[in-house]
């Protein structure tokens, strides 16, 4: 009798754990369905498309010639699934314009993109999300002339839930690691002292 009761308790506990895990980690199903792989910063990522059309690198602006390749693909696209308050897009600059898309999957209503203009010393905050009535946009193109970082603002997700949001992005020409430069925390704190807290958040590991 005691063994039966113990087994019943164990089964109940296992069910609770499974249900709780399902409730607490809904992004896992999304990541599996879309074949996303987890990255060191906690996001889940996949390159979804690379154009088979190429152009000579010589016809592109000089900022795209760092790879030494003779041709470049005209465009590429990715999924990026962000999970958790500390899951951010570190401050970086891309040679290409990057168009973000938000698909309405996630507990978070939005993310904030910060566009740092190091020449003007200004910061532009863009809310990317589907709650357009509150000023967000489901699509936004980041100019190549700015440095960008992104994070979950507290007002965009329920405080009793882990924030997560599925996004996508497209680049033209297609992404090449040589097109990306990472921002240095000390430089950005010096240039943007009023944004120190967010600069620290958006420069993890520095």
C-alpha positions as CSV (number, residue, x, y, z in Angstrom):
1,X,0.0,0.0,0.0
2,X,2.8,2.4,0.9
3,X,4.6,1.6,-2.3
4,X,1.5,2.3,-4.4
5,X,1.0,5.6,-2.6
6,X,4.6,6.5,-3.2
7,X,4.4,5.6,-6.9
8,X,1.3,7.7,-7.3
9,X,3.0,10.7,-5.6
10,X,6.0,10.3,-7.9
11,X,3.8,10.1,-11.0
12,X,1.9,13.2,-9.9
13,X,5.2,15.1,-9.3
14,X,6.5,14.0,-12.7
15,X,3.3,15.3,-14.4
16,X,3.6,18.6,-12.6
17,X,7.2,18.9,-13.7
18,X,6.4,18.1,-17.3
19,X,3.4,20.5,-17.4
20,X,5.4,23.2,-15.6
21,X,8.3,22.9,-18.1
22,X,5.9,23.1,-21.0
23,X,4.3,26.2,-19.5
24,X,7.6,27.8,-18.5
25,X,9.5,27.1,-21.7
26,X,7.1,27.6,-24.7
27,X,9.9,28.9,-26.8
28,X,11.5,25.4,-26.9
29,X,8.7,24.2,-29.1
30,X,9.2,27.1,-31.4
31,X,12.9,26.6,-31.6
32,X,12.5,22.9,-32.4
33,X,9.9,23.5,-35.0
34,X,12.0,26.1,-36.8
35,X,15.3,24.2,-36.3
36,X,16.9,27.0,-34.3
37,X,20.1,26.4,-32.4
38,X,21.0,28.0,-29.1
39,X,23.8,30.6,-29.1
40,X,26.2,31.6,-26.4
41,X,24.2,34.7,-25.5
42,X,21.0,32.7,-25.0
43,X,19.2,33.4,-28.2
44,X,18.2,30.7,-30.7
45,X,19.3,31.3,-34.3
46,X,19.1,29.9,-37.8
47,X,20.1,31.2,-41.2
48,X,16.9,30.5,-43.3
49,X,17.9,31.7,-46.8
50,X,20.8,32.8,-48.9
51,X,20.2,34.1,-52.4
52,X,21.8,32.2,-55.2
53,X,22.2,35.4,-57.1
54,X,25.6,37.1,-56.8
55,X,27.1,40.4,-57.9
56,X,30.7,41.4,-58.3
57,X,32.1,42.9,-55.1
58,X,33.6,45.6,-57.2
59,X,30.2,47.2,-57.9
60,X,29.4,47.5,-54.2
61,X,30.4,50.3,-51.9
62,X,34.0,49.9,-50.6
63,X,32.7,49.0,-47.1
64,X,31.8,45.6,-48.5
65,X,35.3,44.7,-49.7
66,X,36.8,43.6,-46.4
67,X,36.4,39.9,-47.2
68,X,38.5,39.9,-50.4
69,X,35.9,37.9,-52.1
70,X,35.3,38.6,-55.8
71,X,31.5,38.2,-55.5
72,X,28.8,38.7,-52.9
73,X,25.3,37.1,-52.6
74,X,22.6,39.8,-53.0
75,X,20.7,38.9,-49.8
76,X,20.3,36.6,-46.8
77,X,17.7,36.0,-44.1
78,X,17.7,34.7,-40.5
79,X,15.4,33.8,-37.6
80,X,16.5,35.0,-34.1
81,X,14.5,33.9,-31.1
82,X,15.4,36.0,-27.9
83,X,14.7,34.5,-24.5
84,X,15.2,36.2,-21.1
85,X,15.9,39.7,-19.8
86,X,19.6,39.4,-20.2
87,X,19.4,38.1,-23.8
88,X,20.4,41.1,-25.8
89,X,21.8,42.0,-29.2
90,X,25.2,43.5,-28.4
91,X,26.1,46.9,-29.8
92,X,27.5,46.4,-33.3
93,X,27.7,47.9,-36.7
94,X,26.9,46.2,-40.0
95,X,28.1,47.3,-43.4
96,X,24.6,46.5,-44.8
97,X,21.2,47.8,-43.9
98,X,19.4,45.2,-41.7
99,X,15.6,44.9,-41.9
100,X,14.0,43.4,-38.7
101,X,10.7,41.6,-38.7
102,X,8.6,40.6,-35.7
103,X,6.1,37.7,-36.0
104,X,3.9,38.0,-33.0
105,X,5.2,34.8,-31.3
106,X,6.3,35.4,-27.7
107,X,5.4,36.6,-24.2
108,X,7.1,39.9,-24.9
109,X,5.1,42.6,-26.8
110,X,8.3,44.2,-28.2
111,X,12.0,44.8,-28.1
112,X,13.8,48.1,-28.2
113,X,16.4,48.7,-30.8
114,X,18.9,51.4,-29.9
115,X,20.5,53.1,-32.8
116,X,23.7,54.9,-31.7
117,X,24.9,57.7,-34.1
118,X,28.5,58.2,-33.0
119,X,28.9,61.2,-35.3
120,X,25.9,63.2,-34.0
121,X,26.1,61.8,-30.5
122,X,22.4,60.9,-30.6
123,X,20.4,57.7,-29.8
124,X,17.3,56.7,-31.6
125,X,15.0,54.2,-29.8
126,X,12.8,52.0,-32.0
127,X,10.1,49.7,-30.6
128,X,9.8,46.6,-32.8
129,X,6.7,44.6,-32.0
130,X,3.1,44.0,-33.1
131,X,1.4,46.5,-30.7
132,X,1.4,49.2,-33.3
133,X,-1.3,51.1,-31.4
134,X,1.4,51.8,-28.8
135,X,3.9,53.1,-31.3
136,X,5.7,49.9,-32.2
137,X,6.4,48.7,-35.7
138,X,6.6,45.0,-36.9
139,X,9.3,45.9,-39.4
140,X,12.3,48.3,-39.2
141,X,15.4,48.8,-41.2
142,X,18.6,49.7,-39.3
143,X,20.8,52.1,-41.4
144,X,24.4,51.0,-41.9
145,X,25.5,54.4,-40.6
146,X,24.5,53.6,-37.0
147,X,25.6,51.2,-34.3
148,X,22.7,49.1,-33.0
149,X,21.9,47.0,-29.9
150,X,18.6,45.5,-28.7
151,X,17.0,44.4,-25.4
152,X,13.7,43.7,-23.7
153,X,12.4,46.7,-21.8
154,X,10.5,45.8,-18.6
155,X,7.2,47.5,-19.8
156,X,7.1,45.1,-22.8
157,X,6.5,41.8,-20.9
158,X,4.6,40.4,-17.9
159,X,6.9,40.6,-14.9
160,X,5.8,37.0,-13.8
161,X,6.9,35.5,-17.1
162,X,10.2,35.0,-18.9
163,X,10.3,37.4,-21.9
164,X,10.8,35.8,-25.3
165,X,10.1,36.9,-28.9
166,X,10.7,35.5,-32.3
167,X,12.2,37.9,-34.8
168,X,13.7,37.7,-38.2
169,X,16.1,39.8,-40.2
170,X,17.2,40.3,-43.8
171,X,20.4,41.8,-45.1
172,X,21.3,43.1,-48.6
173,X,23.9,42.1,-49.6
174,X,24.0,38.8,-47.8
175,X,25.7,38.6,-44.4
176,X,29.4,38.1,-44.1
177,X,31.2,38.2,-40.8
178,X,33.7,40.7,-42.1
179,X,30.8,43.2,-42.4
180,X,30.3,43.3,-38.7
181,X,32.1,45.4,-36.1
182,X,31.5,45.0,-32.3
183,X,31.2,48.1,-30.1
184,X,33.6,48.7,-27.2
185,X,31.9,49.5,-23.9
186,X,34.4,52.2,-22.8
187,X,34.1,54.0,-26.1
188,X,30.3,54.1,-26.0
189,X,30.1,55.1,-22.3
190,X,32.4,58.0,-23.1
191,X,30.4,59.0,-26.2
192,X,27.0,58.4,-24.6
193,X,27.3,58.9,-20.8
194,X,23.6,59.4,-20.3
195,X,23.1,55.8,-21.6
196,X,25.7,54.1,-19.5
197,X,23.4,51.5,-17.9
198,X,22.1,50.3,-21.3
199,X,25.5,50.4,-22.8
200,X,26.7,48.1,-20.0
201,X,23.7,45.8,-20.7
202,X,24.4,45.8,-24.4
203,X,28.2,45.0,-24.1
204,X,28.1,41.7,-22.3
205,X,31.4,40.1,-21.4
206,X,33.4,43.4,-21.6
